[in-house]
Amino acid sequence: MAASKPISNNKDLTECGICLCTIEEPKALPCLHTFCLKCLTKWAEGKKDTIRCPICVQDFSIPGDGVKAFRTNFFINTLKDRHVTAMTLQSTDTVPCASCGAVDERIEGHCSACGGFICGGCIAMHSKLKIYNNHKVIPYEDLKSGKVDIRNLSQKKYCKIHEEQVVRFYCETCGVLRCRDCTVVDHPASSHSLVNLESASKGHKKAIEQLIQGCATIKIKVDDALTEIDSVLDQLVKNAATAEAGIDESFNEAMELLTAQLEDSRDQLKGELMKAASDRQKQLDAQKDEVMIRQTRLQTALQMATEVVKTGSDYDLALIFTSLKTNLTELRDVKLAPVDKQKAAVHFKSAHVGQKTAQKLGTVLVKQRTEGVGDWKLDRSFGDVGSGKLKWGRGVVITQEGDIAVTDVKDSAVKIYKKDGQFKSSITVPGNSWNVVASSDGKLIVTNLTASVSVYDGKGNLEHQFPTKSPYNESSDTQDASHRGLTIDNYNNLLVGETNYKYISKHQLDGAHIMSFEVTISPWFITVSLDDKIFISGGAGTDVHIINENGVHLQTLTAPGWNPYGMCCTSTNEIYISNKSSGVIYCYSAETGAYIGCVTKDVRSPAGLALMDDEDQLVVVDDDRIKIFKVQN
């Protein structure tokens, strides 16, 4: 879940998102969300350097002079004045004349220069005195009947420095409004690009309208993404409910003879199911929160942009142009992360429950525990000829496309093969590539004997690299140059093993550091069990160490002639471990650490291991070969 959520999603631009009343002294944050100065000041209490927008929860630096130094959104005042004018036209109450102040005279017109409605006497004075020559009076009845749209009312703006001068020019060099005297004193034509306000407004409107069109497309994508996330969330809930019902139905058939045993197993399965569903829901909720923030910003920016282009005065548009353009450009260019529909795919496989009698079930469970490795036979071998020749293979992973990616230390590359063994492509890796994992969005992450971990996109292009952090000094990135162990845990985090200084550095998939902890052996290979135990192998002369997710040692696995290398975890929470010296691949219970059996001995020098999605095929990197073993039914 996101750290915080929006307070509200205001559709009325004049409504403060904090107090929900009409905005007084409007102050706009860089994201364009506008609030009362008083409300924003109270909101910022206790915050030294940054303030979080109550609407889109974006963080912004507080100016040196405090909240009051945020830009005043004059366009909000224009909308408020327009609202007051509309209410006056609908009211039967008398209002004071904006020119002479009389309250007992009949209002007969509206003068923008005077700032409101004026009486008949003042209208007569407007027609007689030259001082009023530039005042434009609109008859009251024309406004009342709608013949003249109140949105077309505009008020002349005067320079704050030269108070008698009307603001008529826009300095494109400085992005500010200025009067005639300002253009002579502070904005000379020799070094500043000056245009009259009307011409500037046309350009501004054109630029904003183009950005509105660009943002319209991303708005559709944002809306579609939210719809898609909601659909996946709904499907997740339905599938979880179906899976839970399947658990109940299957176990109830065997309940009479194995009540206690089945209840324990059911609770465990439900716990695993709910944990998986809960974890995925948190991820989807977090993604939804992020997209909703984009939606909120888009709605506000598009609403304000459309309104100011349609009805804002030249003065309003000029004042808001820079920040509006910045926001619309940023929002137009945003790239949304794809919605992973597979997050809804949680199911329950019966595994004999309800298909056998309770007595048979007990027999089957014992048989699976003693003979759980099955009968594996070599199905095919490849990687020894042509451009895809493997020289010194180590890590292996099954990609999102179902291909087999293998690291080649001697060629410093990741070589990719199709399931049938046909060579597909190669990715050159800096340093000596060692291990490789695949993320859910199709990226390949590779460790090598350099100071950084490399991330490649689905086409093999290097996206970025990131360093690990030593547990001895987590305040800075390290330049430790022996990264080997690598896996993705059950929470979609990367575990990277550094073998010189013996530590594991945990990162998000984008490389952001989470934590680091020391280990007692060099982590050459790492895997994670379904119950979040971390298995570490360190090559010749070491055992396999089992630790928890905080680095606390739990158990040690050992065997004669032990030289443990690659490991992988099955969907039944068993760990396969390759012994590089003997060529044997062992199977252990991840839950208890008990030895279960031997998978195969038909390997010369096994390193990396990986299971195909259906888990009936085991991929083994045998130095300069890739061997596929298939379980016999």
Buried (B, 14 or more C-beta within 10 A) or exposed (E): EBEEEBBEEBEEBBBBBBBEEBBBBBBBBBBBBBBBBBBBBEBBEEEEEEBBBBBBBBEBEBEEEEBEEBBBBBBBBBBBBBBEBEEBBEEEEEEBBBBBEBEEBEBBBBBBBBEBBBBBBBBEBBEEEEEBEEBBBBBBEEBEEEEBEBBEBBBBBBBEEBEEBBBBBBBEEEEBBBBEEBBEEEBEEEEBEBBEBEEBBEBBBEBBBEBBEBBEEBBEBBEEBBEBBEEBBEBBEEBBEEBBEBBEEBBEBBBEEBEEBBEEBBEEBBEBBBBBBEBBBEBBBEBBBBBBBBBBBBBBBBBBBEBBBEBBBBBBBBBBBEBBBBBBEEBBEBEBEEBBEEBBEBEBEEBBBBEBEBEEBBEBBEEBEEEBBBEBEEBEBBBEEEEBEBBBBBBBBBBBEEBBBBBBBEBBBBBBBEBEBEBBBBBEBBBBBBBBBBBBEBBBBBBBBBBBBBBBEBEEEBEEBBBBBBBEEBEEBBEBBBBBBBBBBBBEBBBBBBBEBBBBBBBEBEBEBEBBBEBBBBBBBBBBBBBEBBBBBBBEEBBBBBBEBEBEEEBEBEBEEBBBBBBBBBEEBBBBBBBBBBBBBBBBBBBEBEEBBEBBEBBEBBBBBBBBEEEBBBBBBBBBBBBBBBBEE
